[in-house]
Amino acid sequence: MSLKQWGAAFIGCTTLLLTACTVVDLDENGKPILPADPNAKASFDNLTPQQIAQQTWQERVIDAAHKHALDATALTTQLKATHDKPHSVFVRLTSLVERIDASNEREQKLVMTFNGKPLEIQLGPVVRGNAIRDATGFKFEDFTNQVQFAQLSRAYNREAVKTLAKTDASWAGKPATVLMAVTINAGQTEDAVALELKQEEQ
């Protein structure tokens, strides 16, 4: 093969290689911006806990709660089961409202009767506990920034109270349906938090 033919072949190969390449944009530091791997685990490294809560609220909380909420019978079964450590679940209950506890304006509660005992459900504006976060299935190891995981509970709790129906003393003695997250610990319910409230017709 002559030098001229080698040169033509080289140019042809180079052209093929260049056309097979994908042009990648660079960020402000000159580093390539690679497309996200659709199979990669979601990364929250650059998000605040509040942003994580807002972005995942519908799918990880509301949609999941509607799909997986336990009814009264299933909750009773869970309370009787033996568990090594506390765990949180979504629950939907329809029952008579015993009272609205507004003795502490910042930590109001709706009280229902469940299995013959009062069940306190937090309405806010201040909500305590990790029930919502833990019911979503998020785990400590899902976060490289562990501060986010610790603060995600508070962010979710703040989201929960934003859209709740307003309650007052007139709810007492009337049926209502509550979609909530609740922690089960040693056969007892703890830190129940309302996600949705609806008065039912008597």
N, CA and C of each residue as an Amber inpcrd file, in Angstrom:
protein
   606
   0.8590000  -1.1930000   0.0000000   0.0000000   0.0000000   0.0000000
   0.8890000   1.2340000   0.0000000   0.5750000   2.1830000  -0.8480000
   1.4060000   3.3810000  -0.9580000   1.1550000   4.3070000   0.2230000
   2.0650000   5.2550000   0.3990000   1.9370000   6.2290000   1.4720000
   0.6420000   7.0170000   1.3410000   0.2770000   7.3090000   0.1090000
  -0.9600000   8.0700000  -0.1400000  -2.1860000   7.2630000   0.3060000
  -2.1300000   5.9450000   0.0030000  -3.2600000   5.0870000   0.3950000
  -3.3470000   4.9520000   1.9210000  -2.1500000   4.8300000   2.5670000
  -2.1230000   4.7660000   4.0380000  -2.7180000   6.0380000   4.6340000
  -2.3730000   7.1460000   4.0490000  -2.8900000   8.4260000   4.5500000
  -4.4020000   8.5060000   4.4210000  -4.9310000   8.0620000   3.2870000
  -6.3880000   8.0860000   3.0800000  -7.0830000   7.1590000   4.0660000
  -6.4670000   5.9790000   4.2780000  -7.0570000   5.0110000   5.2100000
  -7.0730000   5.5800000   6.6320000  -5.9590000   6.2600000   7.0030000
  -5.8530000   6.8410000   8.3410000  -6.9310000   7.9030000   8.5610000
  -7.0880000   8.7620000   7.5450000  -8.1060000   9.8170000   7.6480000
  -9.5060000   9.2030000   7.7410000  -9.7400000   8.1480000   6.9740000
 -11.0500000   7.4880000   7.0040000 -11.3380000   6.9030000   8.3700000
 -10.3340000   6.2390000   8.9770000 -10.5130000   5.6370000  10.3070000
 -10.7520000   6.7140000  11.3590000  -9.9880000   7.8030000  11.2600000
 -10.1320000   8.8980000  12.2180000 -11.5330000   9.4910000  12.1400000
 -12.0300000   9.6390000  10.9190000 -13.3790000  10.1860000  10.7280000
 -14.4230000   9.2790000  11.3660000 -14.2540000   7.9730000  11.1840000
 -15.1930000   7.0170000  11.7800000 -15.1700000   7.1020000  13.3000000
 -13.9780000   7.1960000  13.8640000 -13.8590000   7.2850000  15.3130000
 -14.5120000   8.5470000  15.8450000 -14.3030000   9.6510000  15.1500000
 -14.8740000  10.9150000  15.6060000 -16.3920000  10.9190000  15.5270000
 -16.9250000  10.3090000  14.4680000 -18.3830000  10.2900000  14.3260000
 -19.0260000   9.3610000  15.3480000 -18.2520000   8.4370000  15.9000000
 -18.7990000   7.5200000  16.9060000 -18.7750000   8.1290000  18.2980000
 -18.0710000   9.2400000  18.4570000 -17.9490000   9.8690000  19.7640000
 -19.2150000  10.6540000  20.1030000 -19.4990000  10.7680000  21.3980000
 -20.6030000  11.5860000  21.8740000 -20.0430000  12.8510000  22.4860000
 -20.5540000  13.9840000  22.0820000 -20.0870000  15.2540000  22.6280000
 -20.6900000  15.4280000  24.0140000 -19.8520000  15.7040000  25.0130000
 -20.3000000  15.8560000  26.3950000 -20.0870000  17.2930000  26.8250000
 -21.1140000  17.9040000  27.4160000 -20.9920000  19.2700000  27.9110000
 -20.0990000  19.2930000  29.1460000 -19.4950000  20.4440000  29.3820000
 -18.6370000  20.6130000  30.5480000 -19.2800000  21.5900000  31.5180000
 -19.0220000  21.3580000  32.8190000 -19.5460000  22.2940000  33.8090000
 -18.5940000  23.4780000  33.9510000 -18.8640000  24.3580000  34.9440000
 -18.0540000  25.5680000  35.0750000 -16.6060000  25.2670000  35.4720000
 -16.3620000  24.0550000  35.9720000 -15.0010000  23.6640000  36.3520000
 -14.3010000  22.8680000  35.2510000 -14.9540000  22.7510000  34.0820000
 -14.3520000  22.0270000  32.9830000 -14.5030000  20.5200000  33.0720000
 -15.3210000  20.0640000  34.0210000 -15.5240000  18.6240000  34.1760000
 -16.7310000  18.1990000  33.3430000 -16.6680000  16.9960000  32.7650000
 -17.7960000  16.5500000  31.9280000 -19.0680000  16.3440000  32.7340000
 -20.1930000  16.7710000  32.1460000 -21.5000000  16.5550000  32.7700000
 -22.0630000  15.2650000  32.1850000 -22.0450000  14.2160000  32.9690000
 -22.4830000  12.9090000  32.4870000 -23.9590000  12.7100000  32.7750000
 -24.6780000  12.0920000  31.8510000 -26.0900000  11.8360000  32.1160000
 -26.2550000  10.8700000  33.2760000 -27.3470000  11.0190000  34.0130000
 -27.5800000  10.1600000  35.1740000 -27.8650000   8.7240000  34.7460000
 -27.3220000   7.8100000  35.4980000 -27.5910000   6.3920000  35.2560000
 -29.0030000   6.0960000  35.7510000 -29.9170000   5.6770000  34.8660000
 -31.2960000   5.4320000  35.3070000 -31.4020000   4.3230000  36.3490000
 -30.3800000   3.4680000  36.4400000 -30.4090000   2.3750000  37.4180000
 -29.7020000   2.7250000  38.7180000 -29.1080000   3.9190000  38.7550000
 -28.3760000   4.3140000  39.9570000 -29.3510000   4.7250000  41.0600000
 -28.9180000   4.5510000  42.3050000 -29.7280000   4.9420000  43.4510000
 -29.8330000   6.4630000  43.4880000 -31.0010000   6.9700000  43.8240000
 -31.2050000   8.4170000  43.8760000 -30.2070000   9.0550000  44.8400000
 -29.6430000  10.1680000  44.4150000 -28.6720000  10.8590000  45.2530000
 -29.2790000  12.1530000  45.7680000 -29.1740000  12.3510000  47.0650000
 -29.7090000  13.5570000  47.6800000 -28.5920000  14.4480000  48.2150000
 -27.3600000  14.1630000  47.7820000 -26.1910000  14.8240000  48.3660000
 -26.2820000  16.3420000  48.3330000 -26.8350000  16.8940000  47.2520000
 -26.8380000  18.3440000  47.0930000 -28.1840000  18.9900000  47.4290000
 -29.0570000  18.2380000  48.0800000 -30.3830000  18.7510000  48.4260000
 -30.4980000  18.9730000  49.9330000 -31.2770000  19.9740000  50.3100000
 -31.5620000  20.1800000  51.7260000 -32.6440000  19.1770000  52.1390000
 -32.7660000  18.8690000  53.4260000 -33.8340000  17.9690000  53.8750000
 -35.2180000  18.4420000  53.4230000 -35.4320000  19.7680000  53.4310000
 -36.7250000  20.2980000  52.9980000 -36.9670000  20.0230000  51.5190000
 -35.9310000  20.1510000  50.6930000 -36.0690000  19.8510000  49.2580000
 -36.3440000  18.3660000  49.0330000 -35.6800000  17.5150000  49.7900000
 -35.9290000  16.0750000  49.6720000 -37.3830000  15.7750000  50.0280000
 -37.8520000  16.3660000  51.1250000 -39.2280000  16.1310000  51.5620000
 -40.2300000  16.5900000  50.5110000 -39.9910000  17.7760000  49.9400000
 -40.9170000  18.3050000  48.9470000 -40.9150000  17.4690000  47.6690000
 -39.7260000  17.0290000  47.2380000 -39.6250000  16.2800000  45.9870000
 -40.1650000  14.8570000  46.1070000 -40.1350000  14.2900000  47.3020000
 -40.5490000  12.8880000  47.4790000 -41.9010000  12.7530000  48.1720000
 -42.5040000  13.8620000  48.5710000 -43.7220000  13.8220000  49.3800000
 -44.8500000  13.0410000  48.6990000 -45.1550000  13.3690000  47.4590000
 -46.2830000  12.7280000  46.7910000 -46.0460000  11.2300000  46.6040000
 -44.8870000  10.8810000  46.0590000 -44.6300000   9.4740000  45.7250000
 -44.3230000   8.6250000  46.9550000 -43.3980000   9.0850000  47.7960000
 -42.9210000   8.2660000  48.9000000 -43.8510000   8.3000000  50.1060000
 -44.6830000   9.3520000  50.2060000 -45.5650000   9.4550000  51.3660000
 -47.0320000   9.2510000  50.9740000 -47.6000000  10.2000000  50.2460000
 -49.0340000  10.1440000  49.9750000 -49.4180000   8.9300000  49.1140000
 -48.7440000   8.7600000  47.9740000 -49.0810000   7.6180000  47.1100000
 -48.8300000   6.2930000  47.8270000 -47.7110000   6.1980000  48.5290000
 -47.3790000   4.9590000  49.2490000 -48.3830000   4.6980000  50.3660000
 -48.8000000   5.7510000  51.0550000 -49.7650000   5.5840000  52.1380000
 -51.1010000   5.0750000  51.6080000 -51.5640000   5.6400000  50.4950000
 -52.8260000   5.1770000  49.9090000 -52.7260000   3.7240000  49.4450000
 -51.5660000   3.3380000  48.9840000 -51.3890000   1.9910000  48.4400000
 -51.1670000   0.9400000  49.5200000 -50.4560000   1.3080000  50.5780000
 -50.0260000   0.3010000  51.5570000 -50.6140000   0.4810000  52.9580000
 -51.5180000   1.4280000  53.1450000 -52.0380000   1.6930000  54.4860000
 -52.7250000   0.4580000  55.0900000 -52.4300000   0.1900000  56.3480000
 -53.0870000  -0.8840000  57.0830000 -54.4650000  -0.4170000  57.5300000
 -55.4150000  -1.3410000  57.5670000 -56.7140000  -1.0090000  58.1560000
 -56.6750000  -1.3700000  59.6420000 -57.8040000  -1.2110000  60.3190000
 -57.8320000  -1.4430000  61.7640000 -57.4440000  -2.8750000  62.1220000
 -57.9230000  -3.8390000  61.3230000 -57.6190000  -5.2470000  61.6050000
 -56.1310000  -5.5350000  61.4410000 -55.5560000  -5.0350000  60.3490000
 -54.1330000  -5.2650000  60.0990000 -53.2680000  -4.5620000  61.1470000
 -53.6910000  -3.3840000  61.5930000 -52.9390000  -2.6760000  62.6290000
 -52.9720000  -3.4620000  63.9350000 -54.1300000  -4.0160000  64.2590000
 -54.2430000  -4.8340000  65.4780000 -53.3060000  -6.0320000  65.4140000
 -53.2240000  -6.6620000  64.2450000 -52.3190000  -7.7950000  64.0580000
 -50.8670000  -7.3720000  64.2480000 -50.5150000  -6.2140000  63.6990000
 -49.1560000  -5.7010000  63.8480000 -48.8140000  -5.4360000  65.3190000
 -49.7700000  -4.9070000  66.0540000 -49.5360000  -4.5900000  67.4630000
 -49.3280000  -5.8550000  68.2940000 -49.9460000  -6.9540000  67.8650000
 -49.8130000  -8.2200000  68.6060000 -48.5580000  -8.9930000  68.2150000
 -47.9960000  -8.6640000  67.0560000 -46.8150000  -9.3820000  66.5730000
 -45.5790000  -8.9710000  67.3800000 -44.5920000  -9.8560000  67.3800000
 -43.3440000  -9.5810000  68.0900000 -42.3250000  -8.9700000  67.1280000
 -41.8170000  -7.8090000  67.5080000 -40.8050000  -7.1390000  66.6860000
 -39.6030000  -6.8070000  67.5610000 -38.4140000  -6.9500000  66.9820000
 -37.1860000  -6.6900000  67.7320000 -36.9850000  -5.2100000  68.0300000
 -37.4960000  -4.3690000  67.1550000 -37.2860000  -2.9320000  67.3370000
 -38.4930000  -2.1750000  66.7950000 -38.6410000  -0.9100000  67.1550000
 -39.7710000  -0.1160000  66.6490000 -39.7600000  -0.0450000  65.1280000
 -40.9460000  -0.0140000  64.5340000 -41.0560000   0.1740000  63.0880000
 -42.2920000   1.0120000  62.8070000 -42.2840000   1.6750000  61.6610000
 -43.3650000   2.6030000  61.3330000 -44.1250000   2.1410000  60.1040000
 -45.4250000   2.4110000  60.0900000 -46.3010000   1.9740000  59.0070000
 -47.3070000   3.0830000  58.6990000 -47.9220000   2.9690000  57.5230000
 -49.0390000   3.8390000  57.1750000 -50.3360000   3.1370000  57.5780000
 -51.2930000   3.9150000  58.0530000 -52.5570000   3.3570000  58.5510000
 -53.7050000   4.2510000  58.1040000 -54.8420000   3.6140000  57.7790000
 -56.0750000   4.3610000  57.5010000 -57.1490000   3.8670000  58.4690000
 -57.6660000   4.7740000  59.2720000 -58.6930000   4.4110000  60.2470000
 -59.9150000   5.3030000  60.0840000 -61.0810000   4.6910000  60.2010000
 -62.3310000   5.4540000  60.2710000 -62.9570000   5.1430000  61.6190000
 -63.1720000   6.1730000  62.4150000 -63.6860000   5.9830000  63.7610000
 -64.2900000   7.2890000  64.2540000 -64.9710000   7.2140000  65.3930000
 -65.4910000   8.4370000  65.9960000 -64.3470000   9.2320000  66.6010000
 -64.4110000  10.5310000  66.4150000 -63.4370000  11.4190000  67.0470000
 -63.8680000  11.6260000  68.4870000 -62.9920000  11.2600000  69.3880000
 -63.2950000  11.4320000  70.8050000 -63.2340000  12.9030000  71.1960000
 -62.1520000  13.5510000  70.7430000 -61.9980000  14.9850000  71.0250000
 -60.8440000  15.5410000  70.2120000 -60.8150000  16.8600000  70.1100000
 -59.6670000  17.5720000  69.5610000 -58.9440000  18.1940000  70.7500000
 -57.7100000  17.7710000  70.9590000 -56.9320000  18.2750000  72.0870000
 -56.1220000  19.4840000  71.6300000 -56.5960000  20.6560000  72.0030000
 -55.9140000  21.8970000  71.6390000 -55.3380000  22.5800000  72.8740000
 -55.0920000  21.7930000  73.9350000 -54.5630000  22.3610000  75.1750000
 -53.1820000  22.9770000  74.9540000 -52.4380000  22.4190000  73.9880000
 -51.1650000  23.0180000  73.5760000 -51.3380000  23.4390000  72.1150000
 -51.4220000  24.7510000  71.8930000 -51.7140000  25.2530000  70.5490000
 -50.7030000  24.7890000  69.5090000 -49.4530000  24.5820000  69.9210000
 -48.4050000  24.2000000  68.9790000 -48.3680000  22.6950000  68.7340000
 -49.0240000  21.9220000  69.5740000 -49.0090000  20.4640000  69.4200000
 -50.4230000  19.9080000  69.5620000 -51.3020000  20.3080000  68.6550000
 -52.6850000  19.8580000  68.7160000 -52.8100000  18.4040000  68.2830000
 -53.7940000  17.7360000  68.8260000 -53.9850000  16.3190000  68.5260000
 -55.4690000  16.0140000  68.3080000 -55.7030000  15.0430000  67.4430000
 -57.0400000  14.4740000  67.2700000 -57.0180000  13.1340000  67.9860000
 -58.0040000  12.9010000  68.8460000 -58.0210000  11.6710000  69.6350000
 -59.1800000  10.7860000  69.1790000 -58.8350000   9.5700000  68.7500000
 -59.8290000   8.5720000  68.3400000 -59.7770000   7.3890000  69.3070000
 -60.8240000   6.6140000  69.3120000 -60.8200000   5.3810000  70.0870000
 -60.4410000   4.2340000  69.1640000 -59.4060000   3.4950000  69.5610000
 -58.9670000   2.3330000  68.7810000 -58.7450000   1.1690000  69.7310000
 -59.4560000   0.0850000  69.4920000 -59.3970000  -1.0950000  70.3680000
 -59.6690000  -0.7360000  71.8290000 -60.6220000   0.1610000  72.0170000
 -61.0240000   0.5320000  73.3680000 -60.0910000   1.4960000  74.0710000
 -59.0580000   1.9640000  73.3700000 -58.0970000   2.8900000  73.9750000
 -57.9940000   4.1570000  73.1280000 -57.6670000   5.2880000  73.7770000
 -57.5020000   6.5180000  72.9950000 -56.2310000   6.4660000  72.1500000
 -56.3600000   6.8740000  70.9010000 -55.2170000   6.9610000  69.9920000
 -55.0280000   8.4280000  69.6410000 -53.9180000   8.9950000  70.0810000
 -53.6300000  10.4030000  69.8110000 -52.9140000  10.5450000  68.4730000
 -53.4460000  11.4110000  67.6210000 -52.8830000  11.6270000  66.2840000
 -52.4720000  13.0880000  66.1730000 -51.2070000  13.3190000  65.9300000
 -50.6760000  14.6780000  65.8950000 -51.1770000  15.4560000  64.6760000
 -51.5600000  16.7080000  64.9310000 -52.0390000  17.5980000  63.8760000
 -51.1050000  18.7890000  63.6480000 -50.1870000  19.0220000  64.5730000
 -49.2580000  20.1350000  64.4320000 -49.7860000  21.4040000  65.0810000
 -49.1550000  22.5480000  64.7910000 -48.1340000  22.7240000  63.7540000
 -46.7810000  22.0790000  64.0580000 -46.5100000  21.7860000  65.3420000
 -45.2760000  21.0810000  65.6810000 -45.5930000  19.5900000  65.8080000
 -44.8340000  18.7740000  65.0850000 -45.0380000  17.3230000  65.0840000
 -43.7380000  16.6580000  65.4950000 -43.8420000  15.6370000  66.3340000
 -42.6490000  14.9570000  66.8380000 -42.5460000  13.5290000  66.2970000
 -41.3250000  13.0010000  66.3260000 -41.1110000  11.6090000  65.9660000
 -40.6680000  11.4100000  64.5290000 -40.3890000  10.1480000  64.2050000
 -39.8650000   9.7640000  62.8910000 -40.8370000   8.8940000  62.0930000
 -42.0970000   8.8760000  62.4750000 -43.0470000   7.9300000  61.8830000
 -43.1510000   8.0770000  60.3640000 -43.2510000   9.3160000  59.8750000
 -43.4340000   9.5040000  58.4280000 -42.1900000   9.0360000  57.6770000
 -41.0280000   9.5390000  58.0880000 -39.7910000   9.1660000  57.3950000
 -39.5870000   7.6590000  57.3850000 -39.7840000   7.0290000  58.5370000
 -39.4980000   5.5990000  58.6280000 -40.5380000   4.7530000  57.8910000
 -41.7810000   5.2510000  57.8080000 -42.8100000   4.5130000  57.0620000
 -42.5380000   4.5420000  55.5600000 -41.8000000   5.5490000  55.0860000
 -41.4860000   5.6180000  53.6520000 -40.5060000   4.5360000  53.2190000
 -39.7940000   3.9510000  54.1850000 -38.8050000   2.9350000  53.8400000
 -37.4010000   3.4830000  53.6820000 -37.2320000   4.8160000  53.8350000
 -35.8900000   5.3740000  53.7870000 -35.0520000   4.7820000  54.9130000
 -33.7830000   4.5010000  54.6020000 -32.8870000   3.9690000  55.6130000
 -31.6570000   4.8780000  55.7470000 -30.9940000   4.7370000  56.8780000
 -29.7990000   5.5280000  57.1890000 -28.7720000   5.4420000  56.0720000
 -28.5860000   4.2220000  55.5470000 -27.5500000   4.0190000  54.5310000
 -27.9270000   4.5660000  53.1550000 -29.1640000   5.0390000  52.9790000
 -29.5580000   5.6580000  51.7120000 -28.9180000   7.0400000  51.5340000
 -28.3370000   7.5560000  52.5940000 -27.8070000   8.9190000  52.5790000
 -26.3190000   8.9190000  52.9040000 -25.5270000   9.5500000  52.0390000
 -24.1140000   9.7330000  52.3580000 -23.9580000  10.9110000  53.3090000
 -24.8810000  11.8500000  53.2330000 -24.9130000  12.9600000  54.1830000
 -25.9030000  12.5810000  55.2830000 -25.3770000  12.0880000  56.4050000
 -26.2520000  11.5420000  57.4460000 -27.0640000  12.6190000  58.1570000
 -26.6070000  13.8610000  58.0660000 -27.3730000  14.9510000  58.6690000
 -28.7310000  15.0750000  57.9810000 -28.7350000  14.8510000  56.6560000
 -29.9920000  14.9070000  55.9000000 -30.9840000  13.8960000  56.4470000
 -30.5130000  12.6820000  56.7010000 -31.4110000  11.6290000  57.1970000
 -31.9840000  12.0230000  58.5600000 -31.1340000  12.5600000  59.3990000
 -31.5900000  12.9550000  60.7300000 -32.6170000  14.0770000  60.6690000
 -32.4190000  15.0010000  59.7320000 -33.3130000  16.1620000  59.6480000
 -34.5230000  15.9420000  58.7420000 -34.5280000  14.8240000  58.0060000
 -35.6320000  14.5680000  57.0800000 -36.9540000  14.3890000  57.8170000
 -36.9090000  13.8340000  59.0260000 -38.1380000  13.6710000  59.8140000
 -38.8290000  15.0020000  60.0370000 -38.0470000  15.9840000  60.4660000
 -38.6470000  17.3020000  60.7280000 -39.2010000  17.9200000  59.4490000
 -38.4870000  17.7160000  58.3380000 -38.9510000  18.2680000  57.0590000
 -40.2650000  17.6090000  56.6360000 -40.3410000  16.2850000  56.7740000
 -41.5850000  15.5780000  56.4480000 -42.7130000  16.0120000  57.3900000
 -42.4010000  16.1610000  58.6580000 -43.4290000  16.5590000  59.6180000
 -44.0040000  17.9350000  59.2790000 -43.1230000  18.8250000  58.8020000
 -43.6150000  20.1550000  58.3920000 -44.4920000  20.0550000  57.1500000
 -44.1350000  19.1650000  56.2210000 -44.9620000  18.9790000  55.0210000
 -46.3470000  18.4570000  55.4090000 -46.3880000  17.5640000  56.3800000
 -47.6460000  16.8990000  56.7520000 -48.7200000  17.8880000  57.1880000
 -48.3330000  18.9130000  57.9200000 -49.3410000  19.8090000  58.4870000
 -49.8070000  20.8760000  57.5060000 -49.1510000  20.9830000  56.3530000
 -49.4690000  22.0590000  55.4030000 -50.8680000  21.9430000  54.8110000
 -51.3210000  20.7290000  54.5350000 -52.5740000  20.5630000  53.7880000
 -53.6830000  19.8790000  54.5850000 -53.4730000  19.7170000  55.8770000
 -54.4990000  19.0550000  56.6840000 -55.7620000  19.9100000  56.7830000
 -56.9100000  19.2420000  56.8030000 -58.1720000  19.9410000  57.0220000
 -58.1640000  20.5790000  58.4140000 -58.7410000  21.7470000  58.5230000
 -58.7900000  22.4270000  59.8060000 -59.7830000  21.7250000  60.7290000
 -59.3750000  21.5390000  61.9510000 -60.2480000  20.8630000  62.9200000
 -60.5770000  21.8100000  64.0680000 -61.7100000  21.5240000  64.7230000
 -62.0750000  22.2670000  65.9270000 -62.9210000  21.3500000  66.8030000
 -63.4350000  21.8910000  67.8720000 -64.1790000  21.0870000  68.8390000
 -65.4230000  20.4330000  68.2330000 -65.9190000  20.9770000  67.1100000
 -67.1430000  20.4250000  66.4980000 -66.9050000  19.0230000  65.9110000
 -65.6550000  18.6200000  65.7460000 -65.3690000  17.2810000  65.2270000
 -65.6700000  16.1940000  66.2560000 -65.6940000  16.5500000  67.5150000
 -65.8920000  15.5650000  68.5810000 -67.2260000  14.8470000  68.4150000
 -67.1980000  13.5230000  68.5600000 -68.4110000  12.7170000  68.4730000
 -68.8540000  12.4090000  67.0590000 -68.0810000  12.8430000  66.0710000
 -68.4250000  12.6000000  64.6710000 -67.3960000  11.6580000  64.0380000
 -67.8310000  10.8590000  63.0540000 -66.8800000   9.9370000  62.4110000
 -65.9320000  10.6840000  61.4790000 -64.7270000  10.2000000  61.4100000
 -63.7190000  10.7780000  60.5210000 -62.7810000   9.6780000  60.0490000
 -62.2100000   9.8810000  58.8810000 -61.1980000   8.9640000  58.3530000
 -59.8570000   9.6840000  58.3880000 -58.8790000   9.0150000  58.9500000
 -57.5380000   9.5870000  59.0690000 -56.5420000   8.6650000  58.3740000
 -55.7950000   9.2390000  57.4500000 -54.6430000   8.5480000  56.8660000
 -53.4410000   9.0570000  57.6290000 -52.6370000   8.1480000  58.1760000
 -51.5580000   8.5750000  59.0690000 -50.3390000   7.6750000  58.9560000
 -49.2570000   8.1560000  59.5300000 -48.0740000   7.3350000  59.7530000
 -47.9810000   7.1330000  61.2530000 -47.6110000   5.9300000  61.6690000
 -47.5400000   5.6390000  63.0970000 -46.3920000   4.6730000  63.3740000
 -45.7450000   4.8620000  64.5010000 -44.6680000   3.9690000  64.9290000
 -45.2270000   2.9450000  65.8990000 -44.8760000   1.6950000  65.6920000
 -45.2960000   0.6050000  66.5780000 -44.0870000   0.1900000  67.3970000
 -44.2420000   0.2490000  68.7080000 -43.1400000  -0.0660000  69.6110000
 -43.6630000  -0.8840000  70.7860000 -43.1950000  -2.1160000  70.8760000
 -43.5670000  -3.0120000  71.9800000 -45.0830000  -3.1220000  72.1380000
 -45.7610000  -3.2760000  71.0010000 -47.2060000  -3.4750000  71.0390000
 -48.0180000  -2.2240000  71.2640000 -47.3800000  -1.0500000  71.2200000
 -48.0760000   0.2130000  71.4220000 -47.8660000   1.1190000  70.2130000
 -48.8260000   2.0170000  69.9970000 -48.6730000   3.0140000  68.9390000
 -48.0050000   4.2520000  69.5170000 -47.1010000   4.8360000  68.7270000
 -46.3990000   6.0490000  69.1500000 -46.3090000   7.0310000  67.9880000
 -46.2570000   8.3050000  68.3260000 -45.9410000   9.3660000  67.3530000
 -46.8060000   9.3220000  66.0970000 -48.0880000   8.9880000  66.2320000
 -48.9790000   8.9890000  65.0740000 -49.1030000  10.4080000  64.5200000
 -49.0080000  10.5130000  63.1890000 -49.0720000  11.8200000  62.5200000
 -50.0990000  11.7580000  61.4030000 -51.0450000  12.6870000  61.3950000
 -52.0580000  12.7200000  60.3400000 -51.4480000  13.1980000  59.0320000
 -51.7880000  12.5110000  57.9450000 -51.3890000  12.9230000  56.5940000
 -52.5810000  13.5020000  55.8400000 -53.7590000  12.9040000  56.0670000
 -55.0050000  13.4020000  55.4760000 -56.1260000  13.1950000  56.4910000
 -57.0730000  14.1350000  56.5220000 -58.2300000  14.0680000  57.4270000
 -59.5000000  14.3100000  56.6260000 -60.5230000  13.5440000  56.9610000
 -61.7940000  13.7620000  56.2760000 -62.9410000  13.4000000  57.2110000
 -63.8700000  14.3340000  57.3810000 -65.0700000  14.0290000  58.1550000
 -66.0010000  13.1480000  57.3290000 -66.6180000  12.1870000  57.9720000
 -67.5510000  11.2870000  57.2950000 -68.9870000  11.6400000  57.7070000
 -69.9350000  11.3130000  56.8350000 -71.3400000  11.5470000  57.1480000
 -71.7940000  10.5810000  58.2110000 -72.6190000  11.0830000  59.1360000
 -73.1380000  10.2230000  60.1980000 -74.3340000   9.4190000  59.7230000
